[in-house]
Amino acid sequence: MRFKTIVLAVAVFGAASCAPHTDETIREYFDDVGITAQVKAAIAAEGVLSYLSISVETFRGVVLLSGFIDSEHQKKRAIEVASGVPGVREVKALLVVKYLESGPKSQGSSPKP
């Protein structure tokens, strides 16, 4: 019985030490993990967005979205979806709209003869 208690104590302290070394409490850390999971699920459930190309990170309720998307509409929709998740205090978006082949061409990009 004593051995099980020691193993349990080591496991609990080991898991607690895996949290990032900031002044964020363990409760805040797990709240952020839950918010991140909910935002990812909400983005995945949204038919317009590609959840594989959007990365989600959370710190103290502030959600950071980053990645490459196809349009400004997708960027706005991702922010709206993330903002609607309970516990989200703020959404910061570092989403870059990628230009597709049919998009505007830059000068000087034609192949040389």
C-alpha positions in Angstrom: 0.0 0.0 0.0 2.8 2.4 0.9 4.5 1.7 -2.5 1.3 2.6 -4.4 1.1 5.9 -2.4 4.7 6.8 -3.3 4.1 6.0 -7.0 1.0 8.0 -7.0 2.7 11.0 -5.4 5.6 10.8 -7.9 3.1 10.7 -10.8 1.2 13.7 -9.5 4.3 15.8 -9.0 5.7 14.7 -12.3 2.5 15.7 -14.1 2.5 19.1 -12.3 6.1 19.8 -13.4 5.2 19.3 -17.1 3.2 22.5 -17.0 5.0 25.5 -18.6 7.3 27.3 -16.2 5.4 30.6 -15.9 3.5 32.3 -13.2 0.4 30.5 -14.6 -1.3 28.3 -12.0 -2.0 24.6 -12.6 -5.7 25.4 -12.8 -5.2 28.1 -15.4 -3.0 25.7 -17.4 -5.7 23.1 -17.5 -8.4 25.7 -18.3 -6.3 26.8 -21.2 -5.9 23.2 -22.4 -9.7 22.8 -22.3 -10.2 26.1 -24.2 -7.7 25.1 -26.9 -9.5 21.7 -27.4 -12.9 23.4 -27.6 -11.6 26.0 -30.1 -10.1 23.2 -32.3 -13.3 21.3 -32.1 -15.4 24.3 -33.1 -13.1 25.1 -36.0 -13.2 21.4 -37.1 -17.0 21.5 -37.0 -17.2 24.6 -39.2 -17.5 23.5 -42.8 -15.7 26.5 -44.2 -12.5 26.2 -42.3 -9.7 23.8 -42.6 -8.8 22.9 -39.0 -5.6 21.2 -40.2 -4.1 24.5 -41.4 -5.0 26.6 -38.3 -2.9 26.2 -35.1 -4.5 27.1 -31.8 -2.7 28.1 -28.6 -4.2 29.6 -25.4 -2.7 31.5 -22.5 -4.9 32.7 -19.7 -7.9 32.7 -21.9 -6.3 34.6 -24.8 -6.4 32.5 -27.9 -3.8 32.7 -30.7 -4.8 31.5 -34.1 -2.0 31.1 -36.6 -1.5 29.4 -40.0 -2.4 29.8 -43.7 -5.9 30.1 -45.0 -7.6 30.6 -48.4 -9.5 33.8 -47.9 -10.3 36.8 -45.7 -13.7 35.3 -45.2 -12.1 32.2 -43.6 -10.0 34.5 -41.3 -13.0 36.4 -40.1 -15.0 33.2 -39.6 -12.1 31.6 -37.6 -12.0 34.6 -35.3 -15.8 34.5 -34.9 -15.8 30.8 -34.1 -13.0 31.1 -31.6 -14.6 34.1 -29.9 -17.8 32.1 -29.3 -16.1 29.4 -27.2 -16.8 29.8 -23.4 -13.8 31.0 -21.5 -12.2 32.8 -24.4 -11.3 36.4 -23.3 -9.6 37.6 -26.5 -8.6 36.2 -29.9 -5.4 37.2 -31.6 -5.1 36.1 -35.2 -1.8 35.6 -37.1 -3.6 34.0 -40.1 -2.1 34.6 -43.5 -4.2 34.4 -46.6 -2.4 32.4 -49.2 -2.7 33.4 -52.9 -3.8 30.6 -55.2 -2.5 30.1 -58.7 -5.4 32.0 -60.2 -4.7 35.0 -57.9 -2.8 38.2 -58.8 0.6 37.7 -60.5 3.5 39.7 -59.4 5.6 41.5 -62.0 8.9 39.9 -63.0 7.7 36.4 -62.3 7.5 35.2 -65.9 9.9 32.4 -66.9 13.0 33.4 -68.8 13.4 32.3 -72.4 
